[in-house]
């Protein structure tokens, strides 16, 4: 897996803070690419195998989400 795609249909991703953490909570720097106003792509190709947490936060709409995924 080279990329993780994030799509939020009802939220403009320009205002969303995106952060990535390893399973023990350390923040990892990420490269994001905007696909359109509702979708971004995050490069995970160089990440080690394991579980990661993707945190999304939008102050305007009060949206918060944390998603766990496995990088193989």
VONU-576948 format. One line per field, with one value per residue (C-alpha): residue in three letters; residue number from 1; x, z, y. Coordinates in pm, whole numbers. Example, Ala and Ser with C-alpha at 12.3 -4.5 7.8 and 13.67 -1.06 7.14 Angstrom:
residuo <- ALA,SER
num <- 1,2
u <- 1230,1367
w <- 780,714
v <- -450,-106
//
This chain:
residuo <- UNK,UNK,UNK,UNK,UNK,UNK,UNK,UNK,UNK,UNK,UNK,UNK,UNK,UNK,UNK,UNK,UNK,UNK,UNK,UNK,UNK,UNK,UNK,UNK,UNK,UNK,UNK,UNK,UNK,UNK,UNK,UNK,UNK,UNK,UNK,UNK,UNK,UNK,UNK,UNK,UNK,UNK,UNK,UNK,UNK,UNK,UNK,UNK,UNK,UNK,UNK,UNK,UNK,UNK,UNK,UNK,UNK,UNK,UNK,UNK,UNK,UNK,UNK,UNK,UNK,UNK,UNK,UNK,UNK,UNK,UNK,UNK
num <- 1,2,3,4,5,6,7,8,9,10,11,12,13,14,15,16,17,18,19,20,21,22,23,24,25,26,27,28,29,30,31,32,33,34,35,36,37,38,39,40,41,42,43,44,45,46,47,48,49,50,51,52,53,54,55,56,57,58,59,60,61,62,63,64,65,66,67,68,69,70,71,72
u <- 0,144,-137,-430,-725,-943,-1282,-1527,-1829,-1979,-1659,-1413,-1072,-893,-984,-926,-611,-465,-209,-65,59,219,43,227,119,426,336,475,530,319,291,-63,-194,-528,-742,-1043,-1214,-1346,-1059,-689,-427,-159,163,244,476,785,616,719,469,231,-73,-115,-370,-500,-652,-882,-1007,-1220,-1286,-1554,-1786,-1667,-1582,-1326,-1229,-952,-906,-676,-525,-268,23,144
w <- 0,-105,-15,221,74,302,177,383,172,405,517,322,389,346,706,856,1062,971,1185,1185,1488,1536,1764,2075,2006,1854,1578,1233,960,652,291,184,-163,-224,-475,-447,-172,-7,-61,22,-33,226,126,353,119,336,669,854,874,1165,1297,1263,1381,1152,1338,1165,1336,1209,1454,1238,1214,1544,1352,1509,1398,1472,1239,1285,985,923,691,535
v <- 0,334,575,621,810,1023,1140,1347,1439,1700,1876,2088,1932,2268,2352,2006,1943,1603,1424,1074,881,544,296,422,782,945,1192,1116,1373,1303,1413,1497,1567,1733,1545,1777,1980,1663,1417,1398,1133,1055,885,588,397,451,370,55,-230,-183,-2,375,629,901,1196,1447,1762,2052,2337,2500,2198,2042,1723,1490,1145,898,604,305,130,-141,-69,-395
//
